[in-house]
Amino acid sequence: MANSTPRQTSADVVIVGGGNAAFCAALSARESGASVIVLERSPIEEAGGNSRFTAGAIRCVYDSVDDLRRLMPDLSDEEVEKTDFGTYSEDQFFDDMGRVTEYRCDPDLVEILVRQSRETMLWLRNKGVRFQPIWGRQAFEVDGRFKFWGGLTVEAWGGGPGLVDALTETARKIDISIRYDTRALSLLTDASGVQGVRVRHAGERYDIEADAVVLASGGFEANREWRTRYLGPGWDLAKVRGSRFNTGDGLRMAMEIDAAPYGHWSGCHAVGWDLNAPEFGDLAIGDAFQKHSYPFSIMLNADGERFVDEGADFRNYTYAKYGAVILRQPGQFAWQIFDAKVTHLQRDEYRIRQVTKVSANTLEELVTKLEGVDAERALETINAYNASIKTGVDFNPNVKDGRCTTALSPPKSNWANTIDEPPFDAFAVTCGVTFTFGGLRIDGDGRVLDNDLSPISNLYAAGELVGGLFYFNYPGGTGLMAGAVFGKLAGASAGRHTGG
Ligand SMILES: Cc1cc2nc3c(=O)[nH]c(=O)nc-3n(C[C@H](O)[C@H](O)[C@H](O)COP(=O)(O)OP(=O)(O)OC[C@H]3O[C@@H](n4cnc5c(N)ncnc54)[C@H](O)[C@@H]3O)c2cc1C
């Protein structure tokens, strides 16, 4: 059935979306012999959804360095020698998902995610995606050796752009038709289920018939009105970290035909993001507006107060929920304060040109430069923090070192260093929303369920628009893994269903 003319109006499987989950579904459906059309709403220059904006960090199970070597055969003996990769077992992944989501995550979905992560990574490699260890961001060098600390060890070669380009190239090679600038508007249905998709391209509407449709069009983070409606007041003021095209179309289209909403509809992934970043993500900057070295800083709000435990856990387990905490501060901003002792621990994103930063050689001068902040109170807060630190405990960024504050509210539980060595730097952040947690309900084959919890014939879903995995928080690197695992699964089910 497949051909690559721009007006082909039928295929075995139509995939809505052009990010990681969509391409995994497309490749997997094609693997089963189905003809596949991918619909990407954005123009080609902005294609790839949030997946393109990522660093490509991807959380997966490995029990030994041998597992990693299978995935990254280029790893040299010397690199292995100088690195403590540790392990990331299925049990650790289960524990992380349970703990950060306050044990709300759907156990059946998590089981699929965790148990299929390792083989899905090898499948991605076979599909042309290459990987490398994330030495810079996820392991610090202490005494000449790197140690990975946060269960997140692997990234796609070339980051998010590399991942999307590799998947796109493979899709093209195996005759998957990719339609850019083509927005899915609604699902075509009859008594026997979903029969295709109505789309709009260049102002014109047309229908594409399909035996199966996979929705992989992301969440509703770029829809200001839905953010306010579902996440709550104030969320209209957040900046969007990634694609401007994820406005909840797939969710709406599915719910219009009675798909069941599922998961944490009032929850989202949101981080500290440069105060002066643009309204939506900028592909030239990628994820670098984020400011994720805050565990080595203290954060002050407009009142000059600390408001969160910056060192409660490793960055991977706190960053996704601290955006919401920043949004709740007066004026929706905060300043991260560092001294010279920890400058070398700052991630690359602190050194980009488009950064809202002030510096000073004394704390007295620094606080006057923190725009919008009560300077007098800020100085008192920094001094009180400095006086509260248990300096007898050694500082170690690779472990939760227990170097904490005493009798301070809120506490700083790890990595508490005095702020007393000039020059002092401060970075202004606001809330940047990454993706929304609420989604559709699927079964173990990736089929979308209706409100009676019966499968809607011929309809599948994957990626950000699947609900039930994330509540309140999120372990870094899980979005891409979930997109790959559930994309592969949904694509295979859709392909099988068409008998392709
Ligand atoms: C700045 C940033 C950094 C991140 N870093 C990481 C990281 O390092 N590791 C990680 O695991 N996760 C990361 N994430 C989260 C990650 O991006 C997502 O979890 C993941 O990419 C979701 O994949 P997806 O395919 O479901 O959605 P997306 O990649 O967002 O794809 C959705 C696609 O649907 C298209 N679309 C929307 N509506 C329509 C329509 N009506 N018709 C047709 N197409 C439509 C969009 O254009 C887009 O192509 C990051 C996110 C951001 C924003």
Ligand as a Chemical Component Dictionary entry (heavy atoms), coordinates in Angstrom:
data_LIG
# 
_chem_comp.id                   LIG 
_chem_comp.type                 NON-POLYMER 
_chem_comp.pdbx_formal_charge   0 
_chem_comp.three_letter_code    LIG 
# 
loop_
_chem_comp_atom.comp_id 
_chem_comp_atom.atom_id 
_chem_comp_atom.alt_atom_id 
_chem_comp_atom.type_symbol 
_chem_comp_atom.charge 
_chem_comp_atom.model_Cartn_x 
_chem_comp_atom.model_Cartn_y 
_chem_comp_atom.model_Cartn_z 
_chem_comp_atom.pdbx_ordinal 
LIG C1  C1  C 0 14.537 20.914 26.924 1  
LIG C2  C2  C 0 14.149 19.481 27.167 2  
LIG C3  C3  C 0 15.122 18.570 27.566 3  
LIG C4  C4  C 0 14.772 17.245 27.817 4  
LIG N1  N1  N 0 15.764 16.351 28.123 5  
LIG C5  C5  C 0 15.458 15.040 28.219 6  
LIG C6  C6  C 0 16.487 14.070 28.326 7  
LIG O1  O1  O 0 17.688 14.372 28.243 8  
LIG N2  N2  N 0 16.108 12.775 28.479 9  
LIG C7  C7  C 0 14.783 12.378 28.469 10 
LIG O2  O2  O 0 14.497 11.187 28.614 11 
LIG N3  N3  N 0 13.806 13.287 28.309 12 
LIG C8  C8  C 0 14.106 14.586 28.171 13 
LIG N4  N4  N 0 13.099 15.489 27.962 14 
LIG C9  C9  C 0 11.709 14.978 27.870 15 
LIG C10 C10 C 0 11.527 14.344 26.488 16 
LIG O3  O3  O 0 11.708 15.325 25.512 17 
LIG C11 C11 C 0 10.167 13.729 26.293 18 
LIG O4  O4  O 0 9.806  12.903 27.357 19 
LIG C12 C12 C 0 10.144 12.900 25.001 20 
LIG O5  O5  O 0 10.906 13.495 24.005 21 
LIG C13 C13 C 0 8.729  12.734 24.537 22 
LIG O6  O6  O 0 8.719  12.113 23.280 23 
LIG P1  P1  P 0 7.390  12.072 22.441 24 
LIG O7  O7  O 0 7.770  11.431 21.161 25 
LIG O8  O8  O 0 6.283  11.525 23.241 26 
LIG O9  O9  O 0 7.000  13.611 22.205 27 
LIG P2  P2  P 0 7.694  14.709 21.300 28 
LIG O10 O10 O 0 9.116  14.393 21.038 29 
LIG O11 O11 O 0 7.389  16.019 21.910 30 
LIG O12 O12 O 0 6.936  14.575 19.913 31 
LIG C14 C14 C 0 5.605  14.994 19.741 32 
LIG C15 C15 C 0 5.421  15.242 18.276 33 
LIG O13 O13 O 0 4.047  15.404 17.940 34 
LIG C16 C16 C 0 3.925  16.442 16.969 35 
LIG N5  N5  N 0 2.533  16.881 16.976 36 
LIG C17 C17 C 0 1.843  17.544 17.943 37 
LIG N6  N6  N 0 0.551  17.725 17.555 38 
LIG C18 C18 C 0 0.440  17.148 16.346 39 
LIG C19 C19 C 0 -0.649 17.016 15.424 40 
LIG N7  N7  N 0 -1.859 17.490 15.674 41 
LIG N8  N8  N 0 -0.411 16.375 14.246 42 
LIG C20 C20 C 0 0.817  15.877 13.943 43 
LIG N9  N9  N 0 1.871  15.985 14.773 44 
LIG C21 C21 C 0 1.679  16.606 15.966 45 
LIG C22 C22 C 0 4.960  17.444 17.404 46 
LIG O14 O14 O 0 5.286  18.355 16.398 47 
LIG C23 C23 C 0 6.112  16.497 17.764 48 
LIG O15 O15 O 0 6.835  16.133 16.626 49 
LIG C24 C24 C 0 13.420 16.825 27.697 50 
LIG C25 C25 C 0 12.455 17.725 27.261 51 
LIG C26 C26 C 0 12.813 19.037 26.981 52 
LIG C27 C27 C 0 11.750 19.982 26.500 53 
# 
loop_
_chem_comp_bond.comp_id 
_chem_comp_bond.atom_id_1 
_chem_comp_bond.atom_id_2 
_chem_comp_bond.value_order 
_chem_comp_bond.pdbx_ordinal 
LIG C1  C2  SING 1  
LIG C2  C3  SING 2  
LIG C2  C26 DOUB 3  
LIG C3  C4  DOUB 4  
LIG C4  N1  SING 5  
LIG C4  C24 SING 6  
LIG N1  C5  DOUB 7  
LIG C5  C6  SING 8  
LIG C5  C8  SING 9  
LIG C6  O1  DOUB 10 
LIG C6  N2  SING 11 
LIG N2  C7  SING 12 
LIG C7  O2  DOUB 13 
LIG C7  N3  SING 14 
LIG N3  C8  DOUB 15 
LIG C8  N4  SING 16 
LIG N4  C9  SING 17 
LIG N4  C24 SING 18 
LIG C9  C10 SING 19 
LIG C10 O3  SING 20 
LIG C10 C11 SING 21 
LIG C11 O4  SING 22 
LIG C11 C12 SING 23 
LIG C12 O5  SING 24 
LIG C12 C13 SING 25 
LIG C13 O6  SING 26 
LIG O6  P1  SING 27 
LIG P1  O7  DOUB 28 
LIG P1  O8  SING 29 
LIG P1  O9  SING 30 
LIG O9  P2  SING 31 
LIG P2  O10 DOUB 32 
LIG P2  O11 SING 33 
LIG P2  O12 SING 34 
LIG O12 C14 SING 35 
LIG C14 C15 SING 36 
LIG C15 O13 SING 37 
LIG C15 C23 SING 38 
LIG O13 C16 SING 39 
LIG C16 N5  SING 40 
LIG C16 C22 SING 41 
LIG N5  C17 SING 42 
LIG N5  C21 SING 43 
LIG C17 N6  DOUB 44 
LIG N6  C18 SING 45 
LIG C18 C19 SING 46 
LIG C18 C21 DOUB 47 
LIG C19 N7  SING 48 
LIG C19 N8  DOUB 49 
LIG N8  C20 SING 50 
LIG C20 N9  DOUB 51 
LIG N9  C21 SING 52 
LIG C22 O14 SING 53 
LIG C22 C23 SING 54 
LIG C23 O15 SING 55 
LIG C24 C25 DOUB 56 
LIG C25 C26 SING 57 
LIG C26 C27 SING 58 
# 
